[in-house]
Amino acid sequence: MERFFLELDPPAEVMRSWPHVVIVGGGFAGLKACHALARQPVRVTLIDKRNFNLFQPLLYQVASGLVSEADVASPLRQMVGQAPNIQILLGEVSDIDPDAREVVFNEQRYGYDQLILATGSGSTYFGREEWRPLAPPMKILEHADEIRRRLLMALEEAEQTPDPQRRRFLQTVVVVGAGPAGCELAGSLIELMHRAVRREFKQLRQDDCTVVLVDVVERVLPTMAEPLGAAAARYLEAAGVELRLGAKVEAIAPGRVRLAGAAGEQELAAATICWTAGVRASRLGRLLAERCGCPVDRGGRLVVEPDFSIPGHPEIRAVGDLCAYAHTPDERPLPGMAGPAVQMGGWVARDVLARLQGRAMAPFRWVDLGSMAVIGPWYAVADLRGWHVTGLPGWILWALAHLAFIPDTENRIALFSKWMWQIATRQRTALLITGRPDQHLGVDVGLYRAPWEEEGASAQVEASGAG
């Protein structure tokens, strides 16, 4: 297919001679890079297939009805588009030409002087993509909407079902993946079901509500300190979550999950199945590896130099979940979390400016702020560089940290008020059932091109001119 070169005028004439920095991806890293480059003597173009920044760590709260979609997403144009040197274009980058210094999106080529790739990661089913429609992941807003819709529809059907066995099936949820996302989702869903059944559903019993947390690992939160994982497991089990650890998912069918482990094969029956187990880097990693031969790790992440550039192309940087950055004291790659992504994006933007000005930046040094997970109301676990906190103090630290990371002030205020309301009343504010079944699983994002009939358009122009 022929692709045309996209030539856009800069936002101001003075910027025509400025270096052009193209940033692909408006997540944590890309947004931080934009903030660092705003109102600097560079022309910046941010390309994203969505027109908003998503605060992904709180998607589980959308899935469980604690907050609404708008509380965790902010329009990019309102966040950085008002800076005079930043232009935002909606589209999905489908190709990169490193030699010509061009990206391809919306079937057009677009030139750059410096390229920052911050396209993040998605979910992987480890080669079993046929499981995706049966067990939705939790990476974008539409996924969280689908999980909430499936659970609430199951409860509504259970309210009208006289068969006790089918009721138990409808009130059962399986969450695959015992990392932070899986533990947070499982804890929030069991609390949602218990509260709803006690207060709002007249035919259902709380004892029939079941959330099963499944993973092949031997303990929950395997990347955190063992005492914190043990504390989280105790809380989840006390809240009513069943732990099936050391069990591998062998098959997923409608309403069924088959496990294999030391205890032999097991089959779980559940109306709602969720997937939080696997993460893969954006496909741009492997695409760029094909174009210029740069290395990628097993997860498809680009192996980068100390300045986040790819070998042989100092003008291309990869940050966030797209890069495998192992230039650390222990030579272990940085984790794919919000904290490292924000620090990477800010450092790379400052390094781009320093090089354009003939200065040298101090080497990148990651400041480890620790990791945390909220397991239930007023309960979280936090590992702050060896300082372990659980319970209410952990929840307060978790809340403060997440409020600090949220880039939009309006969302920060809205989330804080909704958390306080939910704690005071135990009511969730976003339990609407909307949309059609599965409509969100194959969501097509990016620029939609409206049909343009040249002859009809010309006729309309002539008619309007005649009038």
ROTOR-106695 format. One record per residue (C-alpha): chain; residue in one letter; x, y, z. Coordinates in pm, 1 decimal. Layout:
   mol   type         c1         c2         c3
     A      A          X          Y          Z
...
This chain:
   mol   type         c1         c2         c3
     A      M        0.0        0.0        0.0
     A      E      130.2      341.7      -91.9
     A      R      197.0      565.9      205.0
     A      F      208.2      942.6      176.1
     A      F      440.6     1164.0      373.2
     A      L      256.9     1370.4      632.0
     A      E      387.5     1727.0      638.9
     A      L      229.4     1936.5      911.3
     A      D      310.2     2297.9      979.8
     A      P      465.5     2351.8     1323.2
     A      P      241.2     2516.1     1584.5
     A      A      439.1     2839.7     1539.1
     A      E      669.4     2963.6     1262.8
     A      V      961.2     3001.0     1502.4
     A      M      951.0     2624.0     1561.9
     A      R     1017.3     2535.5     1197.8
     A      S     1391.0     2513.5     1258.8
     A      W     1364.2     2349.1     1600.3
     A      P     1458.2     1980.3     1645.7
     A      H     1153.1     1758.1     1611.9
     A      V     1097.2     1506.0     1892.2
     A      V      829.4     1243.6     1829.4
     A      I      697.2     1057.0     2133.3
     A      V      491.1      742.8     2071.6
     A      G      269.0      657.2     2365.8
     A      G       99.6      878.7     2624.1
     A      G      137.0      653.9     2928.1
     A      F      347.6      717.5     3236.8
     A      A      680.3      747.8     3054.0
     A      G      553.7      933.6     2747.7
     A      L      354.2     1182.7     2951.1
     A      K      650.1     1256.4     3178.4
     A      A      871.2     1314.6     2874.3
     A      C      613.5     1561.8     2739.4
     A      H      605.2     1750.2     3067.1
     A      A      985.3     1775.1     3068.3
     A      L      994.1     1902.6     2707.4
     A      A      702.2     2144.6     2739.5
     A      R      796.1     2506.2     2660.2
     A      Q     1150.9     2405.4     2566.9
     A      P     1314.0     2494.8     2229.9
     A      V     1205.5     2168.3     2066.1
     A      R      903.0     2079.5     1857.2
     A      V      723.0     1784.0     2015.7
     A      T      465.1     1553.1     1859.3
     A      L      289.3     1301.4     2082.8
     A      I      124.3     1011.8     1896.0
     A      D     -116.0      779.8     2074.9
     A      K     -395.6      549.4     1964.3
     A      R     -610.8      674.3     2253.1
     A      N     -681.3     1038.6     2327.7
     A      F     -633.0      996.3     2701.8
     A      N     -378.0      895.7     2961.4
     A      L     -489.8      592.0     3162.8
     A      F     -385.8      539.6     3524.3
     A      Q     -357.7      164.1     3485.1
     A      P     -287.9       70.1     3851.4
     A      L     -647.9      157.1     3938.8
     A      L     -819.0      -40.6     3662.6
     A      Y     -924.4     -303.7     3914.4
     A      Q    -1131.2      -32.7     4089.7
     A      V    -1314.7       31.8     3762.8
     A      A    -1373.0     -343.2     3722.6
     A      S    -1517.8     -369.0     4073.6
     A      G    -1728.0      -52.9     4057.1
     A      L    -1533.2      155.8     4308.1
     A      V    -1470.3      437.1     4059.0
     A      S    -1578.7      525.9     3707.0
     A      E    -1376.4      534.7     3386.6
     A      A    -1331.3      911.8     3388.3
     A      D    -1176.0      896.4     3735.5
     A      V     -871.4      706.0     3606.9
     A      A     -833.9      860.3     3260.7
     A      S     -751.0     1216.8     3154.5
     A      P     -756.2     1369.5     2802.3
     A      L     -404.3     1415.3     2667.5
     A      R     -488.7     1744.2     2503.2
     A      Q     -589.2     1889.7     2837.8
     A      M     -281.7     1751.4     3012.4
     A      V       -3.9     1851.4     2771.1
     A      G     -171.4     1972.0     2453.4
     A      Q     -192.4     2327.9     2581.5
     A      A      187.5     2367.6     2579.7
     A      P      269.6     2579.1     2271.3
     A      N      538.0     2340.9     2141.8
     A      I      345.9     2013.2     2184.2
     A      Q      116.9     1876.1     1915.0
     A      I      -96.1     1565.1     1973.4
     A      L     -195.1     1330.0     1691.4
     A      L     -435.6     1039.2     1724.9
     A      G     -320.9      719.3     1556.1
     A      E     -141.9      388.1     1598.8
     A      V      216.5      360.4     1475.3
     A      S      231.5       57.9     1247.0
     A      D      589.4       81.3     1120.8
     A      I      922.2      256.8     1177.6
     A      D     1188.1      340.2      919.9
     A      P     1505.3      404.1     1124.3
     A      D     1718.5      491.7      820.7
     A      A     1476.8      754.7      691.3
     A      R     1388.0      863.1     1047.0
     A      E     1017.9      823.2      986.7
     A      V      726.8      656.6     1162.8
     A      V      421.1      527.0      979.6
     A      F       76.6      580.6     1126.2
     A      N     -268.0      626.9      972.7
     A      E     -103.6      507.7      645.6
     A      Q      120.2      814.1      635.5
     A      R      487.0      873.2      699.6
     A      Y      596.7     1127.9      956.7
     A      G      954.6     1244.1     1006.6
     A      Y     1146.0     1291.2     1332.3
     A      D     1486.2     1402.2     1456.6
     A      Q     1454.1     1224.1     1792.0
     A      L     1216.6      934.9     1862.8
     A      I     1101.5      827.2     2208.5
     A      L      907.0      499.5     2214.8
     A      A      687.9      459.4     2521.3
     A      T      417.6      222.6     2398.5
     A      G      396.5       14.4     2716.2
     A      S      278.8     -345.0     2738.6
     A      G      -24.2     -564.9     2691.3
     A      S     -150.5     -900.7     2814.3
     A      T      -20.4    -1235.6     2697.8
     A      Y     -185.2    -1574.9     2723.9
     A      F      141.3    -1761.9     2662.7
     A      G       40.2    -1881.5     2319.0
     A      R     -323.5    -1954.5     2404.4
     A      E     -492.2    -1649.7     2253.7
     A      E     -817.4    -1843.5     2221.5
     A      W     -856.0    -1791.2     2597.6
     A      R     -878.6    -1412.0     2563.1
     A      P    -1255.8    -1385.9     2496.6
     A      L    -1325.4    -1636.4     2775.7
     A      A    -1102.3    -1469.5     3037.2
     A      P    -1073.2    -1093.6     2975.1
     A      P     -744.2     -930.0     3069.0
     A      M     -724.0     -601.7     3257.4
     A      K     -506.5     -363.3     3057.0
     A      I     -743.7     -102.2     2912.4
     A      L    -1067.8       62.0     3022.2
     A      E    -1278.6     -160.8     2800.4
     A      H    -1138.2     -471.7     2969.8
     A      A    -1234.3     -340.8     3314.4
     A      D    -1581.1     -253.5     3183.3
     A      E    -1623.7     -606.2     3048.0
     A      I    -1520.1     -771.3     3376.5
     A      R    -1766.1     -553.1     3571.0
     A      R    -2044.5     -618.7     3320.1
     A      R    -1993.5     -997.4     3333.7
     A      L    -1992.9    -1011.4     3713.4
     A      L    -2297.3     -787.9     3759.4
     A      M    -2491.4     -974.2     3488.6
     A      A    -2407.9    -1303.6     3662.2
     A      L    -2542.7    -1170.8     3992.9
     A      E    -2858.9    -1044.8     3822.6
     A      E    -2916.9    -1386.2     3664.7
     A      A    -2849.0    -1558.9     3996.7
     A      E    -3118.1    -1345.2     4162.2
     A      Q    -3372.8    -1503.9     3924.0
     A      T    -3235.8    -1859.5     3934.3
     A      P    -3413.9    -2115.8     4157.2
     A      D    -3145.0    -2383.5     4109.8
     A      P    -2898.9    -2358.6     4404.3
     A      Q    -2616.2    -2523.3     4209.9
     A      R    -2644.4    -2277.1     3924.0
     A      R    -2659.7    -1989.8     4172.5
     A      R    -2327.0    -2095.7     4319.7
     A      F    -2183.3    -2115.0     3968.3
     A      L    -2305.5    -1763.9     3888.0
     A      Q    -2163.9    -1629.5     4215.0
     A      T    -1817.4    -1775.4     4147.6
     A      V    -1523.8    -1582.5     3999.3
     A      V    -1182.4    -1717.5     3897.6
     A      V     -890.6    -1472.9     3882.8
     A      V     -578.1    -1607.2     3710.9
     A      G     -257.2    -1443.5     3833.8
     A      A     -147.6    -1384.9     4195.2
     A      G       61.1    -1074.1     4137.5
     A      P      -44.9     -728.5     4261.1
     A      A     -314.6     -685.8     3992.9
     A      G     -464.9    -1028.9     4061.8
     A      C     -463.6     -987.4     4439.8
     A      E     -614.6     -640.4     4417.2
     A      L     -886.9     -757.7     4179.0
     A      A     -969.9    -1068.7     4383.5
     A      G     -990.3     -875.7     4710.8
     A      S    -1207.0     -604.1     4557.2
     A      L    -1445.6     -845.7     4382.5
     A      I    -1512.5    -1058.2     4692.1
     A      E    -1583.2     -744.1     4893.4
     A      L    -1817.3     -617.4     4620.7
     A      M    -2013.1     -943.8     4609.8
     A      H    -2041.9     -978.2     4987.2
     A      R    -2164.0     -622.0     5027.8
     A      A    -2409.6     -641.4     4736.0
     A      V    -2555.8     -975.8     4842.7
     A      R    -2603.4     -862.9     5204.3
     A      R    -2767.5     -531.1     5117.2
     A      E    -2918.5     -538.0     4769.7
     A      F    -2995.0     -891.6     4647.8
     A      K    -3283.1    -1066.3     4822.6
     A      Q    -3248.8    -1419.7     4686.2
     A      L    -2871.1    -1470.6     4716.8
     A      R    -2661.2    -1603.2     5004.6
     A      Q    -2323.0    -1460.7     5098.8
     A      D    -2185.3    -1810.3     5160.8
     A      D    -2228.6    -1887.0     4789.7
     A      C    -1998.8    -1598.9     4685.2
     A      T    -1659.9    -1737.3     4585.5
     A      V    -1348.5    -1585.6     4433.6
     A      V    -1070.7    -1830.8     4345.0
     A      L     -720.4    -1691.1     4291.9
     A      V     -510.0    -1919.7     4071.1
     A      D     -139.0    -1913.1     3985.9
     A      V      144.0    -2152.4     3912.2
     A      V      363.6    -1977.7     4173.1
     A      E      374.9    -2105.7     4528.8
     A      R      273.6    -1781.3     4701.7
     A      V       85.6    -1462.3     4629.6
     A      L      279.0    -1144.1     4547.5
     A      P      593.6    -1341.1     4451.4
     A      T      791.2    -1025.5     4365.5
     A      M      743.5     -880.3     4714.2
     A      A      900.5     -987.8     5042.2
     A      E      775.2    -1322.1     5172.0
     A      P      624.7    -1184.6     5497.2
     A      L      414.1     -941.0     5293.9
     A      G      294.5    -1218.3     5064.2
     A      A      201.1    -1426.4     5368.5
     A      A       10.9    -1132.8     5522.9
     A      A     -174.7    -1073.4     5197.2
     A      A     -264.4    -1442.9     5171.3
     A      R     -403.1    -1447.4     5525.6
     A      Y     -616.0    -1141.0     5457.8
     A      L     -749.7    -1275.0     5127.9
     A      E     -842.5    -1610.8     5278.8
     A      A    -1011.7    -1442.3     5576.0
     A      A    -1209.3    -1228.7     5330.3
     A      G    -1333.6    -1539.8     5149.7
     A      V    -1086.8    -1577.0     4861.2
     A      E     -975.2    -1933.1     4785.5
     A      L     -607.5    -1968.2     4691.2
     A      R     -510.7    -2234.1     4438.2
     A      L     -135.7    -2187.8     4413.8
     A      G      117.8    -2414.2     4247.4
     A      A     -147.5    -2494.3     3987.9
     A      K     -106.1    -2427.5     3616.6
     A      V     -399.2    -2339.3     3394.0
     A      E     -424.3    -2619.1     3139.0
     A      A     -745.6    -2521.5     2964.6
     A      I    -1019.1    -2260.3     2970.8
     A      A    -1365.3    -2325.8     2830.3
     A      P    -1690.3    -2130.0     2876.0
     A      G    -1755.5    -2139.7     3249.6
     A      R    -1467.5    -2382.7     3314.9
     A      V    -1100.6    -2363.8     3412.7
     A      R     -891.5    -2681.5     3426.7
     A      L     -583.8    -2679.0     3650.8
     A      A     -289.6    -2915.5     3680.9
     A      G      -53.6    -2928.6     3978.2
     A      A       89.2    -3144.3     4253.4
     A      A     -262.0    -3230.6     4366.2
     A      G     -350.3    -3356.5     4018.7
     A      E     -603.1    -3213.2     3779.9
     A      Q     -881.3    -2990.2     3909.3
     A      E    -1171.1    -2826.0     3731.1
     A      L    -1325.8    -2501.7     3849.0
     A      A    -1673.2    -2389.7     3743.1
     A      A    -1721.3    -2013.2     3736.6
     A      A    -1944.6    -1773.2     3546.5
     A      T    -1677.5    -1500.3     3551.2
     A      I    -1311.9    -1563.5     3463.6
     A      C    -1046.3    -1288.1     3466.6
     A      W     -683.8    -1294.9     3349.1
     A      T     -399.5    -1096.7     3508.8
     A      A     -119.4    -1350.3     3467.1
     A      G       95.2    -1245.0     3172.1
     A      V      252.3     -927.7     3036.7
     A      R      412.3     -873.6     2697.3
     A      A      582.6     -566.7     2556.8
     A      S      425.0     -364.2     2277.5
     A      R      471.1     -518.8     1932.9
     A      L      684.3     -218.4     1831.1
     A      G      974.6     -383.4     2012.1
     A      R      991.3     -683.4     1781.4
     A      L      905.6     -465.0     1483.0
     A      L     1202.0     -238.3     1549.8
     A      A     1422.3     -543.0     1602.5
     A      E     1325.8     -660.2     1252.6
     A      R     1396.1     -318.5     1103.5
     A      C     1742.1     -258.9     1248.9
     A      G     1854.8     -580.9     1417.3
     A      C     1850.1     -451.9     1773.5
     A      P     1813.6     -718.8     2044.0
     A      V     1496.1     -796.9     2239.8
     A      D     1447.3    -1014.3     2546.7
     A      R     1204.4    -1306.9     2579.5
     A      G      918.8    -1070.8     2658.7
     A      G      974.1     -864.9     2343.5
     A      R     1133.2     -573.2     2527.8
     A      L     1410.9     -380.3     2356.7
     A      V     1752.7     -425.8     2515.7
     A      V     1873.6      -67.0     2545.7
     A      E     2199.8      116.6     2610.6
     A      P     2262.4      311.0     2935.8
     A      D     2097.6      618.1     2777.1
     A      F     1793.0      409.9     2669.4
     A      S     1893.1      425.2     2302.6
     A      I     1896.7      115.5     2084.9
     A      P     2233.6       -3.4     1948.4
     A      G     2335.8      182.9     1635.8
     A      H     2058.1      441.2     1661.7
     A      P     2126.1      699.5     1932.8
     A      E     1829.6      904.7     1810.4
     A      I     1582.0      628.8     1908.8
     A      R     1504.8      575.6     2276.9
     A      A     1280.5      312.1     2434.0
     A      V     1139.2      367.7     2782.8
     A      G      886.3      215.0     3021.2
     A      D      758.7     -139.0     2969.1
     A      L      900.3     -143.4     2615.1
     A      C     1263.4     -147.4     2729.8
     A      A     1478.1     -400.7     2912.7
     A      Y     1711.5     -174.9     3109.9
     A      A     1971.2     -382.6     3294.5
     A      H     2234.4     -113.2     3358.4
     A      T     2172.9     -137.5     3730.5
     A      P     2409.8     -228.7     4018.0
     A      D     2273.2     -585.3     4031.4
     A      E     2229.4     -603.9     3649.4
     A      R     1862.9     -696.5     3691.2
     A      P     1620.0     -526.5     3448.8
     A      L     1403.4     -256.0     3599.3
     A      P     1048.2     -372.0     3680.3
     A      G      759.3     -274.8     3457.9
     A      M      594.8      -38.4     3704.0
     A      A      478.9      322.3     3707.3
     A      G      769.6      447.6     3919.9
     A      P     1051.6      337.8     3689.7
     A      A      854.9      446.8     3379.8
     A      V      809.6      800.4     3511.9
     A      Q     1178.5      828.2     3601.8
     A      M     1285.4      692.5     3261.5
     A      G     1063.0      932.0     3067.8
     A      G     1182.8     1234.9     3259.4
     A      W     1551.6     1144.6     3233.1
     A      V     1540.2     1072.7     2859.2
     A      A     1364.0     1403.3     2789.0
     A      R     1624.8     1594.4     2988.9
     A      D     1903.1     1403.3     2813.5
     A      V     1760.4     1495.1     2471.3
     A      L     1762.5     1861.4     2570.4
     A      A     2114.8     1838.4     2716.3
     A      R     2257.6     1683.7     2398.9
     A      L     2092.9     1944.8     2181.1
     A      Q     2257.7     2208.4     2397.2
     A      G     2596.3     2035.7     2393.0
     A      R     2578.9     1926.9     2757.0
     A      A     2625.5     1584.5     2915.7
     A      M     2374.9     1439.5     3159.3
     A      A     2466.6     1243.4     3468.0
     A      P     2397.4      870.4     3415.1
     A      F     2046.5      744.7     3486.1
     A      R     1998.3      621.7     3839.7
     A      W     1673.8      460.0     3936.5
     A      V     1540.8      553.9     4278.5
     A      D     1355.9      248.3     4408.2
     A      L     1041.9      372.1     4582.3
     A      G      927.9       19.1     4663.4
     A      S      610.3     -168.3     4570.5
     A      M      266.9     -201.6     4724.0
     A      A      -73.0     -361.0     4672.9
     A      V     -412.0     -290.6     4829.2
     A      I     -586.3     -613.6     4924.3
     A      G     -909.9     -484.5     5072.8
     A      P    -1080.9     -191.1     5244.2
     A      W     -831.2      -21.8     5473.9
     A      Y     -575.4     -299.4     5410.5
     A      A     -265.1     -291.6     5192.2
     A      V       88.2     -428.8     5196.6
     A      A      388.1     -213.1     5110.9
     A      D      756.0     -293.3     5064.8
     A      L      939.8       37.1     5082.9
     A      R     1302.7      -55.6     5020.8
     A      G     1303.1     -313.2     5300.7
     A      W     1054.5     -135.7     5525.3
     A      H      747.9     -360.1     5541.5
     A      V      407.2     -210.0     5621.5
     A      T       71.0     -389.3     5634.7
     A      G     -286.4     -309.6     5727.8
     A      L     -418.6       43.8     5770.7
     A      P      -74.5      212.7     5764.3
     A      G       -1.8       29.6     5440.4
     A      W     -334.7      146.4     5294.8
     A      I     -260.9      508.3     5386.4
     A      L       82.2      487.6     5219.8
     A      W      -72.8      320.4     4915.7
     A      A     -340.2      589.8     4886.4
     A      L      -90.8      875.8     4923.9
     A      A      146.4      722.2     4668.4
     A      H     -125.2      665.7     4409.3
     A      L     -273.2     1009.9     4456.6
     A      A       74.8     1156.9     4408.4
     A      F      131.9      961.4     4085.8
     A      I     -204.5     1053.0     3930.6
     A      P     -112.1     1323.4     3678.8
     A      D     -445.1     1509.3     3675.5
     A      T     -552.2     1723.5     3972.3
     A      E     -924.6     1684.2     3901.3
     A      N     -893.2     1304.8     3902.9
     A      R     -690.1     1321.6     4222.2
     A      I     -967.8     1511.3     4399.6
     A      A    -1243.3     1288.8     4256.0
     A      L    -1068.6      967.3     4358.4
     A      F     -996.9     1088.4     4710.3
     A      S    -1359.9     1191.3     4762.2
     A      K    -1492.8      861.4     4623.3
     A      W    -1255.8      657.5     4839.9
     A      M    -1368.9      846.0     5148.7
     A      W    -1736.5      805.1     5051.4
     A      Q    -1692.1      433.0     4993.0
     A      I    -1513.3      388.7     5325.3
     A      A    -1780.9      585.6     5511.4
     A      T    -2086.6      427.9     5345.2
     A      R    -1951.8      102.4     5195.2
     A      Q    -2134.1      199.3     4875.1
     A      R    -1980.5      177.8     4529.5
     A      T    -2060.3      452.6     4284.1
     A      A    -2004.1      289.4     3943.9
     A      L    -2212.3      -29.0     3928.8
     A      L    -2380.5       36.4     3596.0
     A      I    -2431.4     -240.9     3340.6
     A      T    -2377.5      -93.1     2996.2
     A      G    -2300.0     -216.3     2647.7
     A      R    -2350.2     -547.9     2473.8
     A      P    -2181.1     -874.7     2570.1
     A      D    -1815.6     -888.1     2465.7
     A      Q    -1835.0     -563.4     2270.0
     A      H    -1520.9     -436.4     2441.2
     A      L    -1293.0     -735.0     2383.4
     A      G    -1212.4     -657.5     2020.9
     A      V    -1213.0     -281.9     2066.0
     A      D    -1061.9      -99.3     1769.6
     A      V     -881.4      212.7     1881.5
     A      G     -711.9      487.2     1690.5
     A      L     -820.1      721.4     1415.1
     A      Y    -1144.7      638.3     1237.1
     A      R    -1150.0      772.4      883.8
     A      A    -1493.4      896.6      787.1
     A      P    -1594.0      803.4      431.1
     A      W    -1523.0     1074.1      175.8
     A      E    -1698.1     1062.8     -155.3
     A      E    -1513.6     1310.5     -374.7
     A      E    -1792.3     1358.6     -627.8
     A      G    -2058.4     1398.0     -360.4
     A      A    -1840.1     1638.3     -166.3
     A      S    -1776.0     1847.1     -478.1
     A      A    -2146.7     1859.3     -550.4
     A      Q    -2216.8     1978.5     -196.4
     A      V    -1951.5     2249.0     -228.4
     A      E    -2097.4     2366.3     -559.7
     A      A    -2448.8     2366.3     -418.4
     A      S    -2345.8     2567.4     -114.4
     A      G    -2161.7     2814.1     -341.4
     A      A    -2466.1     2852.9     -566.6
     A      G    -2682.0     2932.9     -266.8
